[in-house]
Amino acid sequence: MERLHDACGIVGIYTQGEKSTLRSVGSKGSSLEMRPDNDANASTYRSVGSKGSSLEMRPDNDANASTYRSVGSKGSIDVRRYLTLALTALQHRGQESAGMAVYDGEGKIVHRVGMGKVREVFSDTGTGLPETLCGIGHVRYSTTGSSCVENAGPFVVGDEPPHYAALAVAHNGNLVNGPALREQLPQELLNSTTDSEAIAWLLLHAEGPGLRERMLEVFPRLRGAYSLVILAEGKLYAMRDPWGMRPLCIGRIGENWIVASESCALDRVGASYVREVEPGELITLDEKGMHAELLTQAPRQTMCVFEYIYFSDATSRLSGKYVYTVREALGRELAHEHPVEADLVVPVPDSSIPAALGYAAASGIPYGQAIIKNRYSDRSFIKPDQRLRELEVDLKFNMVKPKIEGARLVIVDDSIVRGNTMKRLVAALRHQGVKEIHLRSSAPPLRHPCYFGIDIPQEDELIAAGRSVQEIADYIGVDSLGYLSVAGLGRVLVPLEGEEINDQMARGYLHSKFCYGCMEKQGWPFNPLEAQKVVANKREMAIRLGQ
């Protein structure tokens, strides 16, 4: 319930088109840009119209004629509008700023960024940008760098002399050695305080004839989480860090390609799911289609386990599992580990609903939505006095008093971070006449901060750091408190059905596939405190990814 934040969501779209062009006078004398189909000698062409629509053009009866007739096309899309739709689907990953970068008709990168949600920044659904065949988009919440438009992505570098090979970068994640990398760059280059801009400048100044070669030089310097979409050389590139900490997937929209942080963005634009980008994999999308190359591998694959618990949209799928299904299973496991006699299982909306349904199904206790989220509450609302500050939960939630008065409730939440919001919610429930409150968390206790792009606070702000479960329950004011165990979390994620999975197997699987360092330090893929000062130059590229 307590709002945690992921750094951002990213998306890239590439529409198939040929580089070679010819001009033809249409039936009414209009000038059309013509692109041949796959066969350079074929007599069919594609025309990019005034609104970016793609039409299949065939010559009239005279093979030497310079006029063509339109026979329609399947699969033409307006990249700008589709980027807007996909970013809207990823809005849960970042609501501070939004931006897009696209190629214009001359191959120049044009971009627009702004503070606010996608529909606020792109009220024109992106159509104020040039018509394009390729573009990337970004939504952000600041985990590094302050909240200002200078830190909004995507970042475009090299678009001024003497650089003519401009590139644009959108980044999801956080580099633990980002500040150290920024110190190595000429400070006059930097316009922001983000890791993303540092990555862009490193790629621009790296040695190599193409982005692939420059990425080979740069990626060993990057310690942390980075899923990337990049515009360079007229192509769309995508890459995921060697540990696979942040998700990234590939889809098709007819003959066109889309890469996005989550599959829910693919669903929003009607794309078919192809697969995930593998950890350490570089994807190139151009007129030849998709090319995939595994550049590096780490000893452990460590996707952030909180993607399943909280961050990802419930309709997304990660590593072959639907997020909603996993959250229900977490609730069932929680009911087995922490049973209690009660009258009603109640979720803290909205992300806890699947876990509460799972808890209710496994325990046999009825399920009810007795806490209703006020969808029009504004968490940035300025509360002018202490009384309104204390009523914050009342502004965010409404209680269904007939369902809870005199009742024993199991309150299911996805996680407990600082505990302050839950403390106020519990007080509000007591005020409504609830008899007993049994709090259940579908995540294990959070005892350590995150260094990889999730806004989990420092240890002294985390309620579970240095406190017993009973001490936490007393502070929040509940009759009992139960956290899902780390082994229970692993048991849910193990891809085995119908088999008995002991704690050792469950923990072993969790350790081999996920980052859970916010729960136990051994869950980090590497020691982030030691890696903060790692700055490898081209003579030090062979750093150990797993150290």
C-alpha positions in Angstrom: 0.0 0.0 0.0 2.8 2.4 0.8 3.8 3.7 -2.5 7.1 2.4 -3.7 8.5 3.7 -7.0 10.3 2.1 -9.9 12.7 4.4 -11.9 10.6 4.4 -15.1 9.0 2.5 -18.0 10.4 2.5 -21.5 9.2 1.6 -24.9 10.5 1.6 -28.5 8.7 1.0 -31.8 10.3 0.3 -35.2 8.2 0.1 -38.4 9.5 -1.8 -41.3 10.6 0.4 -44.2 13.3 0.4 -46.9 16.1 3.0 -47.1 16.0 3.5 -50.8 13.4 5.9 -52.1 12.0 7.3 -55.3 9.6 10.0 -56.0 6.3 9.5 -57.9 3.6 11.9 -58.9 0.3 10.6 -57.7 -2.9 10.6 -59.6 -3.7 14.2 -58.6 -0.1 15.4 -59.0 0.8 15.1 -55.3 4.4 14.1 -54.5 4.8 10.8 -52.6 7.8 9.2 -51.1 8.1 5.7 -52.4 9.9 2.8 -50.8 10.4 -0.5 -52.6 9.2 -3.8 -50.9 11.7 -6.4 -49.9 12.7 -7.2 -53.5 14.6 -4.2 -54.8 13.5 -5.2 -58.3 9.8 -5.7 -57.4 7.1 -3.6 -58.9 5.4 -2.9 -55.6 6.3 0.0 -53.4 5.3 1.7 -50.2 4.3 5.3 -49.9 4.6 7.4 -46.8 1.6 9.7 -46.9 1.2 13.1 -45.3 0.0 11.6 -42.0 2.5 8.7 -41.8 0.1 6.1 -43.2 1.7 3.4 -45.4 0.0 2.5 -48.7 1.0 -0.3 -51.0 1.5 1.3 -54.5 1.5 -0.6 -57.8 2.3 0.9 -61.2 -0.5 1.4 -63.7 -0.7 -0.7 -66.8 2.3 1.1 -68.4 5.4 -0.3 -66.7 7.3 2.9 -67.5 4.6 5.2 -66.1 5.4 7.5 -63.2 2.0 7.3 -61.7 0.8 4.7 -59.2 -2.5 3.6 -57.7 -3.1 2.7 -54.1 -4.3 -0.8 -53.3 -4.2 -0.3 -49.5 -2.0 -1.7 -46.8 -2.1 -3.9 -43.7 0.0 -3.0 -40.7 0.5 0.7 -41.1 0.7 2.5 -37.8 1.4 6.0 -36.5 4.4 5.4 -34.3 3.7 8.6 -32.2 0.2 7.5 -31.2 1.3 4.0 -30.5 4.1 5.3 -28.3 1.6 7.4 -26.4 -0.7 4.4 -25.9 2.2 2.1 -24.7 3.5 4.8 -22.3 0.1 5.2 -20.8 0.0 1.4 -20.1 3.3 1.9 -18.3 2.2 4.9 -16.3 2.3 2.9 -13.1 6.1 2.8 -13.4 6.5 6.5 -13.4 4.2 9.6 -13.1 6.6 12.5 -12.8 7.6 13.0 -16.4 7.1 11.7 -19.9 9.0 12.0 -23.1 9.5 10.7 -26.6 12.3 10.8 -29.2 11.7 10.0 -32.9 13.5 10.2 -36.2 12.2 12.8 -38.6 12.1 12.5 -42.4 15.7 13.6 -42.7 17.1 11.1 -40.2 17.4 13.7 -37.4 16.3 12.8 -33.8 13.6 15.1 -32.5 12.4 14.8 -29.0 9.9 16.3 -26.5 9.8 15.9 -22.7 7.7 17.4 -20.0 6.7 17.1 -16.4 3.5 15.2 -15.7 1.6 12.1 -16.8 1.7 10.9 -20.4 -1.7 12.4 -21.3 -0.7 15.7 -19.9 2.6 15.9 -21.7 1.2 14.4 -24.9 -2.3 15.7 -25.0 -1.9 15.6 -28.8 -1.0 11.9 -28.6 2.5 12.8 -29.9 1.3 14.1 -33.3 3.2 17.4 -32.6 6.3 15.4 -33.3 7.4 14.6 -36.9 5.9 11.6 -38.7 8.3 8.8 -38.1 9.1 5.1 -38.7 11.0 4.7 -35.4 10.8 6.2 -31.9 11.3 5.6 -28.2 9.4 6.8 -25.1 10.0 7.1 -21.4 8.0 7.6 -18.2 9.9 8.5 -15.0 9.9 8.6 -11.3 13.1 10.0 -9.8 15.2 7.5 -7.8 18.4 9.3 -8.8 18.4 13.0 -9.6 15.8 15.5 -8.6 12.3 15.8 -10.1 12.7 18.4 -12.8 12.3 18.6 -16.6 16.1 18.5 -17.1 16.1 14.9 -15.7 13.2 13.8 -18.0 14.0 11.2 -20.6 14.7 10.2 -23.3 18.1 11.9 -23.4 19.5 13.0 -26.8 23.2 13.6 -27.2 25.5 14.4 -30.1 22.9 16.4 -32.1 25.2 19.5 -32.1 28.5 20.0 -34.0 31.0 18.5 -34.0 29.0 15.3 -33.4 26.7 14.2 -36.2 25.9 10.6 -35.1 23.3 11.6 -32.5 21.7 9.0 -30.3 18.8 8.9 -27.9 18.6 6.8 -24.7 15.7 5.8 -22.5 16.7 3.9 -19.4 14.9 1.9 -16.7 17.0 1.1 -13.6 19.8 2.6 -11.6 23.6 2.4 -11.8 25.2 2.0 -8.4 28.3 3.6 -9.8 26.4 6.3 -11.7 28.0 9.2 -9.7 31.5 7.8 -10.2 30.9 7.5 -14.0 29.5 11.1 -14.1 32.7 12.4 -12.5 34.7 10.9 -15.4 32.7 13.0 -17.9 33.4 16.6 -18.8 31.0 18.4 -16.6 30.1 20.9 -19.3 28.5 18.1 -21.2 26.0 17.3 -18.5 22.6 18.9 -18.3 21.0 16.6 -15.8 21.8 14.6 -12.7 20.7 11.2 -14.0 22.5 7.9 -14.8 20.6 7.9 -18.1 22.4 10.9 -19.5 25.8 9.5 -18.4 25.0 6.2 -20.3 24.2 8.3 -23.4 27.4 10.3 -23.3 29.5 7.2 -22.7 28.0 5.5 -25.7 28.5 8.6 -27.9 32.2 8.9 -27.0 33.1 5.2 -26.9 35.3 3.8 -29.7 33.8 1.7 -32.4 32.3 2.0 -35.9 28.7 1.3 -34.7 26.6 1.2 -31.6 27.2 -2.5 -31.1 30.9 -2.0 -30.8 30.5 1.0 -28.5 28.1 -1.0 -26.3 30.8 -3.7 -26.0 33.2 -1.0 -24.7 30.7 0.7 -22.4 28.6 -2.1 -20.7 31.5 -3.4 -18.5 31.6 0.0 -16.9 27.9 -0.1 -15.9 27.3 -1.7 -12.5 23.6 -2.0 -11.7 20.2 -2.2 -13.4 19.8 -1.0 -16.9 17.1 -1.9 -19.4 17.7 0.4 -22.4 16.0 1.4 -25.7 18.2 3.5 -28.0 17.9 5.3 -31.2 21.1 5.3 -33.2 22.2 4.9 -36.9 18.6 5.0 -38.0 17.9 1.8 -36.0 16.2 0.9 -32.7 18.4 -0.9 -30.2 17.4 -2.6 -26.9 19.5 -4.1 -24.2 19.1 -5.6 -20.8 21.8 -5.7 -18.1 23.7 -8.9 -17.5 21.8 -9.6 -14.3 18.3 -9.0 -15.9 17.2 -6.8 -13.0 14.6 -4.9 -14.9 12.1 -6.5 -17.3 12.1 -5.9 -21.1 10.1 -7.7 -23.7 9.6 -7.8 -27.5 6.3 -7.9 -29.4 5.0 -7.5 -33.0 2.4 -5.2 -34.4 1.8 -6.9 -37.7 5.1 -6.4 -39.5 6.3 -3.9 -37.0 8.3 -4.3 -33.8 7.8 -3.0 -30.2 10.0 -3.3 -27.2 8.6 -2.4 -23.8 9.3 -2.7 -20.0 6.2 -4.9 -19.6 3.8 -7.0 -21.7 0.9 -4.9 -20.6 2.2 -2.2 -23.0 2.1 -4.7 -25.8 -1.5 -5.6 -24.9 -2.5 -1.9 -24.9 -1.5 -1.5 -28.6 -2.7 -4.9 -29.8 0.8 -6.4 -30.2 1.5 -10.1 -30.1 4.0 -11.1 -27.4 7.2 -12.6 -28.9 9.6 -13.1 -25.9 11.7 -11.4 -23.3 15.0 -9.7 -23.9 17.5 -12.0 -22.2 19.9 -10.7 -19.6 23.0 -9.3 -21.4 21.3 -9.4 -24.8 21.5 -6.7 -27.4 18.5 -6.5 -29.8 18.9 -4.6 -33.1 15.8 -3.7 -35.1 16.2 -2.3 -38.6 14.9 -2.8 -42.1 16.3 -6.3 -42.1 14.1 -7.3 -39.1 15.4 -8.3 -35.7 18.9 -9.4 -34.8 19.7 -10.7 -31.4 23.2 -11.2 -29.8 24.1 -12.2 -26.3 27.0 -9.8 -25.4 27.6 -11.0 -21.9 26.4 -13.3 -19.1 26.5 -12.9 -15.3 26.9 -15.8 -12.9 23.3 -15.1 -11.5 20.2 -13.9 -13.2 18.6 -11.6 -10.6 15.4 -10.0 -11.7 13.9 -7.8 -9.0 11.4 -9.9 -7.1 9.3 -6.8 -6.4 8.3 -6.8 -10.0 6.0 -9.8 -9.1 5.1 -8.5 -5.6 4.2 -4.9 -6.5 5.7 -3.0 -9.4 4.6 -4.7 -12.6 1.0 -4.4 -13.8 -1.1 -7.4 -12.7 -1.9 -8.3 -16.3 1.8 -8.4 -17.4 3.8 -11.6 -17.6 7.4 -12.1 -16.5 9.6 -15.1 -17.1 6.6 -17.1 -18.3 4.4 -16.3 -15.3 1.5 -13.9 -15.2 1.9 -11.4 -12.4 -1.7 -11.7 -11.3 -1.3 -15.5 -10.9 1.8 -15.1 -8.8 0.2 -12.6 -6.5 -2.8 -14.9 -5.9 -0.3 -17.7 -5.1 1.5 -15.5 -2.7 -1.8 -15.0 -0.8 -2.4 -18.7 -0.7 1.1 -19.3 0.7 0.6 -16.5 3.2 -2.6 -18.2 4.5 -0.8 -21.5 5.0 2.0 -19.8 6.9 -0.1 -17.5 9.0 -3.7 -18.8 9.6 -6.1 -17.0 11.8 -9.7 -17.1 12.8 -11.5 -14.1 11.2 -14.8 -13.0 9.6 -13.5 -11.2 6.5 -10.4 -11.0 4.3 -9.9 -7.4 3.1 -7.3 -6.2 0.6 -5.6 -2.8 0.8 -6.4 -1.6 -2.8 -5.4 -2.0 -5.5 -2.2 -4.0 -5.8 -3.1 -6.3 -2.9 -6.4 -7.6 -4.3 -5.0 -10.8 -6.0 -3.1 -11.8 -2.8 -6.2 -11.2 -0.7 -8.2 -13.4 -3.0 -5.6 -16.1 -2.7 -5.6 -15.8 1.1 -9.4 -16.0 1.2 -9.5 -19.1 -1.1 -6.9 -21.0 0.9 -8.3 -20.0 4.4 -12.0 -20.4 3.6 -12.6 -17.0 5.1 -15.0 -14.8 3.0 -13.4 -12.1 0.9 -14.7 -8.5 0.8 -13.6 -5.1 -0.4 -14.4 -3.1 2.7 -11.7 -0.5 2.0 -12.5 1.5 -1.1 -9.8 3.6 -2.8 -10.8 7.2 -3.6 -9.7 7.3 -7.2 -9.8 11.1 -7.3 -7.6 11.7 -4.3 -4.4 13.6 -5.1 -1.4 12.4 -3.2 0.3 15.7 -4.0 -2.5 17.6 -2.3 -1.2 20.2 0.0 -2.7 19.7 3.5 -2.8 23.0 5.2 -2.9 22.0 8.9 -2.0 19.1 11.2 -5.6 17.9 11.5 -5.8 17.3 7.7 -2.3 15.7 7.7 -3.5 13.2 10.3 -6.6 12.5 8.1 -4.5 11.6 5.1 -5.8 8.0 5.0 -9.3 9.2 5.2 -8.7 11.3 2.1 -7.3 8.3 0.2 -9.7 5.5 1.4 -13.3 5.2 2.2 -14.5 2.4 4.6 -17.6 0.3 4.1 -18.8 0.4 7.8 -21.6 -2.2 7.6 -19.1 -4.8 6.5 -16.4 -4.1 9.1 -18.2 -2.8 12.3 -17.7 -5.4 15.0 -15.9 -7.8 12.6 -12.5 -9.6 12.9 -10.6 -8.6 9.8 -7.6 -10.1 8.0 -6.0 -7.1 6.2 -3.8 -8.2 3.3 -1.1 -5.7 2.0 1.6 -6.4 -0.6 4.3 -4.9 1.6 5.0 -2.8 4.7 7.7 -0.2 4.2 7.8 2.6 6.8 4.6 1.5 8.5 3.2 5.0 9.0 0.5 4.8 6.4 -0.7 1.4 7.7 -0.7 2.8 11.3 -3.1 5.5 10.2 -5.2 3.0 8.3 -5.5 0.7 11.3 -6.5 3.7 13.4 -9.2 4.6 10.9 -10.5 1.0 10.9 -10.6 1.0 14.8 -12.6 4.3 14.6 -15.2 2.4 12.4 -15.7 -0.2 15.1 -13.5 -3.1 13.8 -13.1 -5.7 16.6 -9.8 -7.4 15.6 -7.2 -6.5 12.9 -4.8 -9.2 11.7 -2.3 -7.8 9.3 -0.7 -10.0 6.6 2.0 -9.0 4.2 2.6 -10.9 0.9 6.2 -9.8 1.0 8.8 -10.7 3.5 10.1 -7.9 5.9 12.0 -5.2 4.0 15.2 -4.6 6.0 17.6 -3.0 3.6 17.5 -0.2 1.0 17.5 -0.8 -2.8 20.4 0.4 -4.8 19.1 -0.7 -8.2 16.3 1.7 -9.0 13.5 1.1 -6.5 12.8 3.9 -4.0 13.0 1.7 -0.9 14.3 4.1 1.9 17.4 3.9 4.0 17.4 1.3 6.8 16.6 3.7 9.6 13.3 4.5 7.8 12.3 0.8 7.3 10.1 -0.4 10.1 11.3 -4.0 9.9 15.0 -3.0 10.2 16.1 -3.9 13.7 12.6 -4.6 15.0 10.9 -7.9 15.9 7.5 -8.8 14.3 5.8 -8.2 17.7 7.4 -4.8 18.0 6.1 -3.8 14.5 2.6 -5.1 15.4 2.6 -3.0 18.5 3.7 0.1 16.7 1.1 -0.3 13.9 -1.6 -1.3 16.4 -2.8 -4.6 15.1 -3.8 -7.8 17.0 -1.4 -10.0 15.0 1.1 -9.6 12.1 2.3 -12.2 9.7 4.9 -11.7 6.9 5.4 -14.2 4.1 8.7 -16.0 4.6 11.6 -15.7 2.2 11.2 -19.5 1.6 7.5 -19.1 1.0 8.3 -16.4 -1.6 10.7 -18.8 -3.4 8.2 -21.7 -3.1 5.6 -19.6 -5.1 8.1 -18.8 -7.8 9.6 -22.2 -8.4 8.3 -23.5 -11.8 7.2 -26.9 -10.4 3.6 -27.9 -10.0 2.3 -30.7 -7.8 5.7 -31.4 -6.1 6.7 -30.9 -2.5 9.2 -28.0 -2.4 11.1 -27.7 0.9 12.6 -24.5 2.2 16.1 -25.2 1.0 14.9 -25.8 -2.6 12.7 -22.7 -2.5 15.4 -20.4 -1.2 17.9 -21.9 -3.6 15.7 -21.1 -6.6 14.9 -17.6 -5.3 18.7 -17.0 -4.9 19.5 -18.2 -8.4 16.9 -16.2 -10.3 16.0 -13.0 -8.3 17.4 -10.0 -6.5 15.9 -9.9 -3.0 18.6 -7.8 -1.3 16.0 -5.5 0.3 15.0 -8.5 2.4 18.4 -10.2 2.9 21.7 -8.8 1.9 22.8 -12.1 0.4 20.0 -11.5 -2.2 22.0 -8.8 -4.0 23.7 -9.9 -7.2 26.9 -8.2 -6.0 27.8 -5.9 -3.1 26.4 -2.5 -4.3 28.4 -0.5 -1.7 31.7 -1.9 -3.1 30.6 -1.3 -6.7 29.7 2.3 -6.2 33.2 3.5 -7.1 33.8 1.1 -10.0 34.8 3.1 -13.1 36.4 0.8 -15.7 38.2 2.4 -18.7 38.8 0.6 -21.9 41.9 -1.0 -20.4 39.8 -2.5 -17.6 36.9 -3.9 -19.5 37.2 -7.4 -18.3 35.7 -6.7 -14.9 34.1 -9.6 -13.1 30.4 -9.2 -13.3 29.7 -11.4 -10.3 32.1 -10.0 -7.8 
